[in-house]
């Protein structure tokens, strides 16, 4: 019978989690690695081929057990877990045994992807990436009655269509509030803040000369406005920056306004980036980096981001990359 943990809450029940097992002599230390904290929280020596943990933890917490080279995934549910690293097996509750099968499956695919990458076999890598995505999707859809998806849904959020993601991450799911699912919830919220058809979000912020502005000075004033969120510390995205420069030079004479909103923290570096990239349009920043008002107002948790605003102030589209921005602007203004 599958152990189905209740919907995750911040003050989860505390349980004593027993983990024991056998390991080869070369695994001298066995670690208990907290996946949420991304750090080991306990360790024991491998004594005569055996090890044991007894630790009080919150229910529903994901851990990996093992050494840096070999680690098995488990979730704390209060049921004893027995691991045999010699045979590659994990015995515990139905929930943990199921999780272990998924862990082995995804681990094998990821290892094959590494081999394909090292062999520069793009066709094989693309095929494996497709399989990897389907496996993650299957894991989530097969387990909407327990918390296993909390560990996998973040990867799903990168490629799953919004409508499907919205259903898989609805508030009634037992894994919705799990801390491990926070990135997926953030991505979903970020997408919703930039969905086409809604009105632009007001933002009050200063320009590179220290003067205070509101986006409503440009948005909703009868012109198309392109908001470009960037940072001088992310100049690895030079191709994106050059596209924005091209779009400004090509379409500004036809009526396009471009407003840059930076997540920089250092004014000198910000100004240097503006000059070096020849950004001749209005630049705004409160120089607070990830704490900027723009982050929560517009859902900016990765860079670069662009949002196209219609003359009436409604969002037309967002994150137009790989030629998508140029195509959209050519359709609006003509070549």
SULWO-V725935 format. One record per pair of residues at least 24 apart in sequence whose C-alpha atoms are under 8 Angstrom apart, sorted by the first residue. I is the first residue (numbers start at 0). J is the second residue. D is the distance in Angstrom with one decimal. If there is no record, write none. Layout:
i=I j=J d=D
i=I j=J d=D
This chain:
i=0 j=93 d=6.3
i=1 j=92 d=7.3
i=1 j=93 d=4.8
i=1 j=94 d=5.5
i=2 j=92 d=6.8
i=2 j=93 d=6.3
i=2 j=94 d=5.5
i=2 j=145 d=8.0
i=3 j=94 d=7.5
i=3 j=144 d=6.8
i=3 j=145 d=5.1
i=3 j=146 d=7.6
i=4 j=59 d=7.2
i=4 j=76 d=7.7
i=4 j=145 d=6.1
i=4 j=146 d=6.8
i=4 j=173 d=7.5
i=5 j=145 d=7.7
i=5 j=173 d=6.2
i=6 j=146 d=7.8
i=6 j=172 d=7.1
i=6 j=173 d=3.8
i=6 j=174 d=6.2
i=6 j=175 d=7.6
i=6 j=176 d=7.4
i=7 j=59 d=7.2
i=7 j=146 d=7.9
i=7 j=173 d=6.1
i=7 j=174 d=6.1
i=7 j=175 d=7.5
i=7 j=176 d=5.7
i=7 j=177 d=5.4
i=8 j=176 d=6.6
i=8 j=177 d=7.2
i=11 j=57 d=5.6
i=11 j=58 d=5.9
i=11 j=59 d=7.8
i=12 j=57 d=5.6
i=12 j=58 d=5.7
i=13 j=55 d=6.4
i=13 j=56 d=5.4
i=13 j=57 d=4.5
i=13 j=58 d=6.1
i=14 j=55 d=5.4
i=14 j=56 d=5.6
i=14 j=57 d=6.2
i=14 j=58 d=6.4
i=14 j=75 d=8.0
i=14 j=76 d=7.4
i=14 j=77 d=5.4
i=15 j=53 d=6.4
i=15 j=54 d=5.4
i=15 j=55 d=4.2
i=15 j=56 d=6.3
i=15 j=77 d=6.0
i=16 j=52 d=7.6
i=16 j=53 d=5.7
i=16 j=54 d=5.3
i=16 j=55 d=6.1
i=16 j=56 d=6.8
i=16 j=75 d=6.4
i=16 j=76 d=7.3
i=16 j=77 d=5.1
i=16 j=78 d=6.8
i=16 j=79 d=6.6
i=17 j=51 d=7.4
i=17 j=52 d=5.7
i=17 j=53 d=4.7
i=17 j=54 d=6.8
i=17 j=77 d=7.4
i=17 j=78 d=7.2
i=17 j=79 d=4.9
i=17 j=80 d=6.2
i=18 j=51 d=5.6
i=18 j=52 d=5.0
i=18 j=53 d=6.5
i=18 j=79 d=6.0
i=18 j=80 d=4.8
i=18 j=81 d=5.9
i=18 j=82 d=7.6
i=19 j=49 d=7.5
i=19 j=50 d=5.5
i=19 j=51 d=4.1
i=19 j=52 d=6.1
i=19 j=80 d=6.5
i=19 j=81 d=5.1
i=19 j=82 d=6.3
i=20 j=49 d=5.7
i=20 j=50 d=5.6
i=20 j=51 d=6.6
i=20 j=81 d=5.2
i=20 j=82 d=4.5
i=20 j=83 d=5.4
i=20 j=84 d=7.6
i=21 j=48 d=5.4
i=21 j=49 d=4.4
i=21 j=50 d=6.4
i=21 j=82 d=6.5
i=21 j=83 d=4.9
i=21 j=84 d=6.1
i=21 j=85 d=7.0
i=22 j=48 d=5.2
i=22 j=49 d=6.0
i=22 j=50 d=7.7
i=22 j=83 d=6.3
i=22 j=84 d=4.9
i=22 j=85 d=5.8
i=23 j=48 d=5.9
i=23 j=84 d=7.1
i=23 j=85 d=6.2
i=24 j=48 d=6.0
i=26 j=65 d=8.0
i=26 j=66 d=6.4
i=28 j=65 d=7.9
i=28 j=66 d=6.6
i=29 j=64 d=6.9
i=29 j=65 d=4.9
i=29 j=66 d=5.4
i=30 j=63 d=7.9
i=30 j=64 d=5.7
i=30 j=65 d=5.3
i=30 j=66 d=6.0
i=31 j=62 d=6.5
i=31 j=63 d=6.0
i=31 j=64 d=4.8
i=31 j=65 d=6.9
i=32 j=62 d=5.3
i=32 j=63 d=5.0
i=32 j=64 d=6.2
i=33 j=60 d=7.8
i=33 j=61 d=6.4
i=33 j=62 d=4.7
i=33 j=63 d=6.7
i=34 j=61 d=5.7
i=34 j=62 d=5.4
i=34 j=63 d=6.9
i=35 j=60 d=7.7
i=35 j=61 d=7.1
i=35 j=178 d=7.3
i=35 j=179 d=6.2
i=59 j=146 d=7.3
i=61 j=150 d=7.7
i=71 j=99 d=7.0
i=71 j=102 d=7.3
i=72 j=98 d=7.1
i=72 j=99 d=6.1
i=72 j=102 d=6.4
i=73 j=98 d=6.7
i=73 j=99 d=6.8
i=98 j=147 d=6.9
i=101 j=138 d=7.4
i=105 j=131 d=7.0
i=105 j=134 d=7.4
i=105 j=135 d=8.0
i=132 j=158 d=7.9
i=139 j=167 d=7.7
i=140 j=167 d=7.4
i=143 j=167 d=7.5
i=143 j=172 d=6.4
i=143 j=173 d=7.4
i=143 j=174 d=8.0
i=144 j=172 d=7.0
i=144 j=173 d=6.5
i=145 j=172 d=8.0
i=145 j=173 d=5.8
i=145 j=174 d=6.8
i=146 j=173 d=5.9
i=146 j=174 d=4.6
i=146 j=177 d=7.9
i=147 j=174 d=7.5
i=148 j=174 d=6.7
i=149 j=174 d=5.4
i=149 j=175 d=7.4
i=149 j=177 d=6.4
i=149 j=178 d=8.0
i=149 j=179 d=5.6
i=149 j=180 d=5.0
i=150 j=179 d=6.1
i=150 j=180 d=7.0
i=152 j=180 d=6.6
i=152 j=183 d=6.6
i=153 j=180 d=6.3
i=153 j=182 d=6.1
i=153 j=183 d=4.8
i=156 j=183 d=5.8
i=156 j=186 d=7.1
i=156 j=187 d=7.7
i=161 j=187 d=7.6
i=185 j=298 d=8.0
i=186 j=300 d=8.0
i=188 j=298 d=6.9
i=189 j=297 d=7.0
i=189 j=298 d=4.1
i=189 j=299 d=6.7
i=189 j=300 d=7.7
i=190 j=298 d=7.3
i=192 j=296 d=7.9
i=192 j=297 d=5.9
i=192 j=298 d=6.1
i=193 j=297 d=6.9
i=193 j=298 d=7.6
i=193 j=306 d=7.2
i=193 j=314 d=7.0
i=193 j=316 d=7.6
i=193 j=317 d=6.4
i=194 j=314 d=6.9
i=194 j=316 d=7.0
i=194 j=317 d=7.5
i=195 j=313 d=7.3
i=195 j=314 d=4.8
i=195 j=315 d=5.0
i=195 j=316 d=5.4
i=195 j=317 d=7.7
i=196 j=313 d=5.6
i=196 j=314 d=5.3
i=196 j=315 d=6.4
i=197 j=313 d=5.3
i=197 j=314 d=5.7
i=198 j=312 d=5.7
i=198 j=313 d=4.2
i=198 j=314 d=6.1
i=199 j=308 d=7.1
i=199 j=312 d=5.8
i=199 j=313 d=5.7
i=199 j=314 d=6.1
i=200 j=296 d=6.7
i=200 j=297 d=6.9
i=201 j=296 d=7.9
i=202 j=292 d=7.6
i=202 j=293 d=7.0
i=202 j=296 d=7.3
i=204 j=283 d=6.3
i=204 j=284 d=6.2
i=204 j=285 d=6.0
i=205 j=283 d=5.5
i=205 j=284 d=5.8
i=205 j=285 d=6.1
i=206 j=281 d=7.1
i=206 j=282 d=5.5
i=206 j=283 d=4.2
i=206 j=284 d=6.2
i=207 j=270 d=7.3
i=207 j=282 d=6.0
i=207 j=283 d=6.2
i=207 j=284 d=7.3
i=217 j=256 d=7.7
i=218 j=308 d=6.9
i=218 j=309 d=7.8
i=218 j=310 d=7.0
i=218 j=311 d=7.5
i=218 j=312 d=5.2
i=219 j=309 d=7.2
i=219 j=310 d=5.3
i=219 j=311 d=4.5
i=219 j=312 d=3.7
i=219 j=313 d=7.5
i=220 j=310 d=6.1
i=220 j=311 d=6.8
i=220 j=312 d=7.4
i=221 j=309 d=7.9
i=221 j=310 d=4.1
i=221 j=311 d=6.1
i=222 j=254 d=6.3
i=222 j=255 d=6.5
i=222 j=256 d=7.1
i=222 j=309 d=6.8
i=222 j=310 d=4.3
i=222 j=311 d=7.8
i=223 j=254 d=7.0
i=223 j=255 d=5.2
i=223 j=256 d=6.3
i=223 j=307 d=7.1
i=223 j=308 d=5.6
i=223 j=309 d=4.9
i=223 j=310 d=4.9
i=224 j=255 d=5.9
i=224 j=256 d=4.7
i=224 j=257 d=5.7
i=224 j=258 d=7.3
i=224 j=307 d=5.9
i=224 j=308 d=5.0
i=224 j=309 d=6.7
i=224 j=310 d=7.5
i=225 j=255 d=7.3
i=225 j=256 d=6.2
i=225 j=257 d=4.7
i=225 j=258 d=6.2
i=225 j=305 d=6.8
i=225 j=306 d=5.7
i=225 j=307 d=4.5
i=225 j=308 d=6.2
i=226 j=257 d=6.0
i=226 j=258 d=5.0
i=226 j=259 d=6.0
i=226 j=260 d=7.1
i=226 j=305 d=5.5
i=226 j=306 d=5.1
i=226 j=307 d=6.3
i=226 j=308 d=7.7
i=227 j=257 d=7.3
i=227 j=258 d=6.2
i=227 j=259 d=4.8
i=227 j=260 d=6.0
i=227 j=303 d=7.5
i=227 j=304 d=6.0
i=227 j=305 d=4.6
i=227 j=306 d=6.7
i=228 j=259 d=6.0
i=228 j=260 d=4.8
i=228 j=261 d=5.7
i=228 j=262 d=7.4
i=228 j=299 d=7.8
i=228 j=302 d=6.9
i=228 j=303 d=5.8
i=228 j=304 d=5.1
i=228 j=305 d=6.1
i=229 j=259 d=7.3
i=229 j=260 d=6.4
i=229 j=261 d=4.9
i=229 j=262 d=6.3
i=229 j=302 d=5.9
i=229 j=303 d=5.2
i=229 j=304 d=6.9
i=230 j=261 d=5.1
i=230 j=262 d=5.2
i=230 j=263 d=5.3
i=230 j=269 d=7.3
i=230 j=302 d=7.7
i=230 j=303 d=7.9
i=231 j=261 d=7.8
i=231 j=263 d=6.5
i=231 j=268 d=6.5
i=231 j=269 d=5.7
i=231 j=272 d=5.3
i=231 j=273 d=8.0
i=232 j=263 d=7.3
i=233 j=302 d=7.6
i=236 j=303 d=7.5
i=239 j=303 d=7.6
i=239 j=320 d=7.7
i=240 j=276 d=7.3
i=241 j=276 d=7.6
i=244 j=276 d=7.9
i=244 j=277 d=7.4
i=244 j=278 d=6.5
i=246 j=325 d=6.7
i=246 j=328 d=8.0
i=250 j=328 d=7.5
i=250 j=332 d=7.3
i=253 j=332 d=6.8
i=256 j=280 d=7.9
i=257 j=281 d=7.1
i=258 j=282 d=6.0
i=258 j=283 d=7.4
i=259 j=283 d=6.0
i=260 j=284 d=5.7
i=260 j=293 d=7.9
i=261 j=286 d=7.6
i=261 j=288 d=7.9
i=262 j=286 d=6.4
i=262 j=287 d=6.6
i=262 j=288 d=4.3
i=262 j=289 d=6.5
i=262 j=291 d=6.6
i=263 j=287 d=6.6
i=263 j=288 d=5.0
i=264 j=288 d=5.1
